[in-house]
Amino acid sequence: MYTVLRMCILCGLLLAPPAWAAHPLKVEGTATEGKGNYLFELTGDYAKNNEFKSTLLTAIMTAGTGRHTDLSLEAPYLMLKPGPVPDQNESGIGDVRIKLKHRLFENEVKQSMAFQIYSDLPTGDGEKGLGRDHLVWGVLLSDTQECRNKVLHLNAGYEAFGSDMKRWHFASNYAIKFDFAVEHKLARSLRLVTELAGESRKAAEVYSRPLNLLGGVIYDISRSWYVDLGLRAGLNKYADDYVALAGTAWRF
């Protein structure tokens, strides 16, 4: 009987889905929705950088296309004050992102890994500052480790222009990204989240290395509905002064 009980517990650990990483975090968790399940998210980010202010509203639809595979579509809407032209505000659709995520494995000590491939389509107007006017490809590796009432997330990623990758120029316009986040479960429905996120980016021979620190909360209203709030502060001259974040999501 004791042997059977141990086997049931082990199977439960092996089959249990990894912990979720959600907005306001940048970091991507390793969990997937599961075949036939869906997640719809609405998020809003307000950023200030010196005299420049921007608001980003994003609708995200994620579909579980396999037991360990998700396909997502992100549609952003941007409002810039001002835009690239001084004293002239701009607003409109940004670059739409398509993502494919696959969970590689999960083990009995509640560690899991996943990879993600994504592409940003040049749907935003680059002259108005709403897009990059280039097809962008990226890859992201994620690792999640659960430990009692904490969950640790680690990401490392790379992205480049599609035209550069086609010519095998992987260092012309690129970004190397990293994110480290901790979720601390304060109560059954409340999580405190902190994150350190940075990147090294080269675009048009200009280098930038923004580094940010975030603090926030995620509250589970029900098993299928949560809301979140966060504040991200820039730690160096390349980052925004601050970003205020809020969002909500439904699973069905």
ABEGO torsion letter per residue (X at the ends): XAAAAAAAAAAAAAABBBBBBBOABABBBABBAEBGBBBBBBBBBBBBBEABBBBBBBBBBBBBABAABBBBBBBBBBBBOBBABBGBBBBEBBBBBBBBBBBABBBAAGBBBBBBBBBBBBABBAAAGABAGBBBBBBBBBBBBBBEABBBBBBBBBBBBAAAAAAGBAAABBBBBBBBBBBBBABAABBBBBBBBBBBBBBGGBBBBBBBBBBBBBBBABAABBBBBBBBBBABAABBABBBBBBBBBBX
